[in-house]
Amino acid sequence: MKNPEIEHHFKTLCMKLSDHFGKEPDLQAILFLIGVDELNLIKTKFNKEEKQDLMHVGVCKVLSYSDYYELAGLDEEGWPHYNCLKPLSNMNLLEQEDLIKAHVVFHFQQINFLEADISL
């Protein structure tokens, strides 16, 4: 069962991003945006593998707030790499999605894009 508080804050974030970009993003698109921001490389086109890698970077970044991952460093091309500190394997898929959404909301709260009252 989805957490209604997390869903409310996530929907608010999606609407605010929709106002900013003109299209309402889903969780994958938001994780991609976070990954692009973490990559800190101005590039207009990414191939499919790079897009998947950027979503993974986004997941690692947001889950680093609760010590699931830590930044190991950047490779020679400037891509961030993370070490997994603890697994998510003891959660079902809905619980993992709620956890990621809560961390996404927290991330946008931390960068002052969203005023939300969510703590991790």
N, C-alpha and C positions, 0 to 999 in steps of 0.2 A: 504494500500500500504506500502510495506517495505521501510525503509529508506536506500538508497544505500550506504551512508557513513558508517552507522552502519554495514551493511552487509559486506562491504569491510574489515573493521577492524576485524569483527568476523571471516570471512573466513581466514584472515591472521593468527589469533590466532589458528584456527583449523589446519591449515597447520603446524604451529610451534609445536603444540602439537602432530601432526601426526609424525613429525620428531623425537620427543622425545619418543613417546610410540609405534611407528610403525603402528599405525592405526588412521585414522581420526575420532575424536569423534564428536558426535552431542551435542546439547545444554544440553540434559539430562545427558549425560556422563560427561560433563564439570561441571555441577552443582553438580553431585555426587563427583567428584574430590575435588571440593571446600569444600563440606560437610565433606569428609574424612579428609581433611587438618584441618578444624575447630575442628573436633572431637579429633584430635591429639592422636589417639590410633592406635597402630600397630596391625592390624588384617588383615588376608588375605581373609577371607570369611565373607560375610554379607548375611543374609536372605532377602527375598523380602521386608518385612516390614522395615527392617533396611535400605535397599537401598532407599526406598521411603522417609524415615525420613532424610537420608543424603542429598537427593536432596532438600528437604524442607529447611534443614539447609543451603545449598548452596544458595538457593533463598533468604532466610532471610539475610545471610551474605552480599551478593552483594547489596541487596536493602537497607541495613543499611547505605550505603554511602549517600543515599538521604533521610534518616530519615523516610523510610517506616517502618522499624523495628529497634528495639534496643535490644542488648543482655541483657537478664534478669539475666542470670547466668547459672551455670552448675548444673545438677542434681547429685545425689549420685554416678552415674555410669560414670560421666564426660561428659555427652551429653549436648551440648549447647541448651538453650531455649531462644526464642526471644519473645518480646512483639510487637504486631502490633500497629504502631502509626498512620497510615493513610491507608485507603483502596485503592485498585487498581480498584475498581468496576466501576469507571467512564470511564474506557478505554475498548476498544474492545480487542479481543484476539491478533490481529496483533500488536496493540499498546503495549500491555503487553509484547509480545515477543520481540519487538524492545527495550523496556525499560530494560528488563532483559539482553538481549544481550549487550546493551551499558554498563550496570553495570558490566557484566562479563569481557568485554574488559578492563574497568576501573580497575577492581580488579587485573587483570594480569599486568596491567600497574603499579599499586601501589606496587606490589611485585617484580617489575623489571624483569618480565619474558617476557614482550612485550613492545616494544617501539611503542606507538600509540599516536596520538594527539587527544584524545577524552576527553571532559570535560562533567560533569553532570550538 
